[in-house]
């Protein structure tokens, strides 16, 4: 889409034994449908292309709105900074795995969208997972889209928006942008409603993958080159987890409460505010909180502590030198001073931080999904045993907050 300002930056390639493919799936063109980027182990093919990290300019507009910046100016800035970066996965590459793949549903943070956590999602796929990164339509994404169906009078009307190459001729893209709080509006009712919608979208994405796995013919609104029939009987549906960042961390907890098919959850620097207190005792699955050093505060940690249990494994670690944006891909794509100025980078090397996060996640998933892998080599990370980790939290919690 544009020229990047440095050749030394980029999203790190996945380190697992499998090459990684990705494709997009939209179930039902209407807003009630579900939209996700799928990452999966793939066959390496000559000429396979890696997709743009930011799929199109409307996402730049959405980021500008979310950051309260002028769209025209910020589009130029974002295109200059980020326009040339690619996802570390091959678009529509053929699926390939000799064993059934455990499944992860990934939920993005406030103001993000489906492509912004590709370092995490591609890494998990390279280790044999099928990962669906949902793009939420609760107006918490900075931008997303669905389709309108043209009426007969609109078909052939040159003044009406024309269909895209990836969708049928009778459909036209409708963009949906981040919804800011209105003046004087209370935040909790909005965020609480959104977290419930987000969890439902994660469950819908899982239900669609279960359908695909069963061999049911599925209709993808987006006319991609990927052959969905190759995923028949490819998934280990006894081994399903939810992972998410920030608002996505809260979404993980809500989804675990609503759907027992999720066997465990990993919440990355979770924002606990949107959740009802009454759901905490109803969550029965193991949860792993992986926090940054700079984002958390006593009130948020005390809400995580409400999930502590003598019977159900609940773990927490903090990665030293990290900030809230150490988990999305932005942290790899800016130079040091811009990254720190925009709070996209912490003091720790971003690749080391995401490596610790990914290895700890894999170890936790092996333990609680019962995987026969070698991820248990990283078990000490679950307990914060590393020079760059803090067991539990760096936040002092007043007794009154517990």
N, C-alpha and C positions, 0 to 999 in steps of 0.2 A: 504493500500500500504506500510505502514511502521510504525515505532514507533514514536509517538510524544514525545517532550521533557518535557511536563508538562501535568498533569492530570487536572489542574485547568482552562485550557483554552478551548474555544470552541465557536462556533457560537450560539448566544442566540436563544432559541426556540421562535416560534411565540406566540404572546399574545392574538390573536383574538379568537372568539368563535368556529371557525372551525379548525379541523385537516387539515393538508396540504399534498397534494400529488404532485409528479412531474414526468415528463416523457420527453423524447426527441423526436423531430419531424424533419425529413429532407425531404423536398419537392424536388424531382428531385435530382438524385445522382450527377449531374454535378455541376460545379462551379457556374453556373447561377441560381441554386436553392436557397433555403432558409433553414436555420438551426436554431432551437431555443429549449430552455428548457422551458417547460410549467409548471407553478405552479397553483394549483387549490384547491378549498375546496374538501376534500375527506372523504370517509368512513373509520373509523378506523378498521383495520383488524389485526388479530393475525398473527405474523410472518412477517409482512411487514418490509422491510429493508430500511435503509437510505443509499443513495449512497455516494461514496467517494466525498469529496469536489473537489479534483483534479482528473478528470476522468482517466487519464493514463499518463505514463512517458513523452510522447511527449509534454504535456503541461508544464512540468518542463523544457524541452529543450527550449521551446518557451519563457518561462519567463527568462531563462538564456541568450538567444540571446538578448531579449529586454533590459536586465540589463547589457549587454556586459560582461557576466561572462563565464568562462569555463563550458561547458555543463556537463562534467563528475563530476567535483567537485561540481557544483551547484546542480546537481541532488541528490547527497548524502545529501547536506545541506537542500535542500527543502523537501526531503523525511523525513529527521529527524525532521524538524520543523513542517511540514504540512501533512505528509503522512497518519496520522490516523484520520484526522478530517472528519466529515460527514456533509452533507447538512441537515438542519432541516426540512426535508420533506420525505414522504414515496414514494419510487420508484414504479411507475405504480399502485398505490393504486386506487381503484374504485372512480370515480367522484361522489360527493354527494352534492346537494344543493337544498333547497326547493323553492328558488326563482331564477330568471334569474340573471346572474353575469355580472356586468360591466367589461370592458376589458381594460387592460393596455399592451402596447408594451414598453419593456424596452431595452435601448441601453447602452452597456458597454463603458468604457473609453479606451484610447490608451494603448495597451499592455495587455489588459484584455481578458476575454472570458466569455462564457454564465453562468458559475457557480459561479463567484466571487462576486456576489451581492445577495447571497441567503438570508441574514438577512433581506434585504429590500423586496425582491420579495416574500419570504415566509410570512412575516408579512402582506403584502397587500392581499395575497391569504387567509390568516386566517381570514380576515375581509370580505371575500366574493367576491374578484376579481379573474378573470382569467388573469394570467400574462404570457406573452410570452417574455422571455429573449433571444434576438437575438444574435447569434454568427456571427460577421461580417466577410465577406470574401473580404474586400477591402485591405487586408494586414496591417490593423491596429490592429488586434488581435495578441497576442503573438503567438498563434497557433490555427489552426482550420483544418478541413479536409473536403474532398468531396470524390467521388469515380470515378475510371476509370473502363470502361467496358473492360473485357478481350476479346482479339481476339481469334479465334478458336485455333491458334497455341499456345497461352499462357495457355489455359485451360489444366490442367494436367501437365504443365511444373513445375517440382519440384523447379527449380531455380527462378521461378517467385513468387513475394509476394503472400502469401495465404490469402484468404478472412477471414474476422472477423466473429465472432459468430453472431453479430448483423446485418449483411448484407447478401444479396443473394450471392450464390456461384460464380456468374459471375462478381462480383464487387470486386475491390481492393482499399483499402484506399490510398488516396493521401494527404499528409500533406502539409499545407501552413503556413509559418512562417511570423513573423513581418518583414516588409520591412523598413530598416533604410534609412535615407536620404543619397544619394550618395554625394561624395566629390564635393563641389561647387554647389550642387543642391539647387535651390530656394524652400523654404518649402511651400509657399502658394499654388502654382498650384497643388501639390500633395494632401495637406490636403483638398483643396476645391473640388477636384475630389472625394476624399474619402468620404467627408460628403454627397455628392450627392448620391453616391452608397449606403451608410449606410441608408439614408432616404428611398431610393427605397427598400432596404431589409426590413425595418420596415413596409412599406406599403404592400410588398408581404406577410409578416407574417400575417398582419391584413386581407388581402384578403383570405388567406388560412383559417384563423379562421372563417371568414364569410361563406366560403364554408362548413366547418365542421359543423357549426351551422345550415346550411340549410339542412343537411342530405345527401349531396353528398358524395359518397364513396371515401375516400382519400387513396392514397398509401403512406405509410411511408416507406422510404428506410430502415430505422432502424427497425429491426423486434423486437419491444418491446412487452411487455405483455399488454399494456394499450388498452382498448376498446374505440376507437375514436367515435363509434356510440353513446356512452352514452352522448356525448357533443351536440347531436342534440337538437336544440331549447333551449340551456342552457345559451345563452349569450344575454345580453341587448345591442344591437348594436346601440342604441341611446346614449349610455354612454361609450364612448371610449376616453382614454387619452394616452399620450406618456410621459414617464419618462426616464431620462438618466443622467449619471454622466460624467463630464469633456468633452471629445470629444462626448460622448453620449448626453450631454446637448446641444451642438451645433446641434447634429443630431435631437434632439427633435424640435428645431426651424425650421430646414430645412424641417422636416416631416410635421409640422403644416402648413408651407407655401404651400407644395405640395398636402396635403390631408385634405379636410375639414371634413372628418369623425372623425378626432381627434378634440374633443371639447375643450381640454385644454392641457397644458403641464407643467411638473415640471422638472426644470433643476438644477441638483445638482452640485454645484461648476463648473459651465459651463466654458469651454474653447472656447471663442468666435472667436478666430483667423481664423478658417477654413471658416467662413461664408462671403458671398458677402454682402456688405452694402445694395445693392439694394433690398434684400429680406425683410429687416426689416419692411418697410411700408406695405408689402403685407401679413404679419402675422396678422390675425384678431382674433385669439383665446386668451383667458386669459393665462398668463404664470406666474409661481411662481419660482423665483430664490432663492434657499437655498444654501448659500455660507459658506465655512469654513473661519476661521479668518486669517489663515496664507498663503493661496494660492493666493488670489486675488491681483490685482494691478490696478493702475488708468486707464491704457489703456483698460484693459479687462472690468472693471466696466463701463467705458464710452460707450463701445459698447452695454452692457446690457441696459444702459440708453437710447440708440437710439430706444429701443422698448417701452419706456414710452408712455403712451397714456392717454388723458383725457376721452376717451370713452370706452376703453377696459381695464379690470382689469389686471394690471401688478404689482406684489408684489415681494419684496425682503427682506430676513432676513439673518443674519449671526449668526452662532452658535459659541459662545465663546469657546476658548481653543481647537478648532479643526484644523486639517491639511487636505490636499487634500485627503489623504488616510483614513480619518475617515469614508468614505462612503462604500468602498469595505470591504469584510469580513476579510482581512488581519489584520485589527486593533484589532480583537478579539483573534487572534491566536498567538500572540507573547507576551512574558513577557515585563515588563515595560522598561527595559534598552535597549533590542534589538529593541523593537517597536519604541522607541524614537530615537535611533541611526539610524534606517532605515527610519525614518519619517513616520512610519505606525500608530503612536499614537500621539495625542496631549496632552494637559494638562488636558482635561476633561475626565471623565470616558467614555470609548467608548460606553457602553450600554446606558448611559444617552443621549449621543449625537445622537445615531441612533434612540432612542426612541423619542426625540424631532423632528428629521427629519421625522420619519414615522407619528407621530401624526399631525404635521403641514401639511404633504402631504395629509393625509386622510381628514382633515378639508377642505383643498382647493378643493380636488376632490368632496367632498359632495356639496360644494357651487356651483361648476361650471358644475357638471354633474347632479345636481338636485337629489341627492340620498336621500332616506328616511331612514337615519341611525342616529346614535347618535354621529357622528364624529364632529358635530358642538360644542360639549363640548370643543374642542380644538381650536375653532376659534381665541381666543386671540393670539395663536402662529403665526398665519398668519401675524399679525401686530408686531411680535417681543416682545410680552408682556410676558416675563419670565426672571428670573434673569440670565439665561444662554444664552439669545438671545440679539442680537443687531438689532433694526429696521433698515432696509436698509443695509448699509455697514459701516465697520470700516475704509474704505479707503478714504483718502482725494483726491478729484479729482480737479486738477487745472482747472480754468475756460477755459483755452485754449483747454483742452482735450474734453470739452463737445460739 
